């Protein structure tokens, strides 16, 4: 699977149990997570629960979570 998180300016791709993110605006290196023992079957953005983040945090702070996985940028 692959796709774009346009709101985050990130492209993503999964290969079996690995997830890779790439900032397409800087065309820098990939961020990868390869420790997930099970195949990744879905990737999506979710709105945070009310009160989970402080209102003063800028949009560039984000979280991507899967069972057993959390990326924070």
C-alpha positions, 0 to 999 in steps of 0.5 A, spaced: 500 500 500 502 507 499 499 514 499 499 521 501 498 525 507 497 531 504 496 535 510 503 533 513 506 533 506 508 526 507 508 520 502 507 513 505 508 506 503 508 499 507 511 493 505 509 487 509 510 489 516 514 495 514 512 502 514 516 508 511 514 515 511 518 521 506 517 528 506 516 530 499 517 537 500 524 536 502 526 530 498 530 528 504 531 521 507 525 516 509 523 514 516 522 507 517 519 502 522 520 495 521 519 492 528 512 491 527 511 483 527 505 483 523 503 485 516 500 492 516 493 492 513 491 500 514 494 506 514 490 513 516 490 519 519 486 520 525 484 527 529 486 527 536 482 526 542 480 533 545 485 534 550 490 530 548 494 535 545 496 542 548 492 548 543 499 551 543 502 546 539 503 547 531 500 543 526 507 540 524 507 536 531 503 529 529 502 522 531 501 516 527 499 510 531 498 503 530 497 497 535 504 497 538 507 503 534 507 510 535 511 516 531 511 523 533 514 528 529 
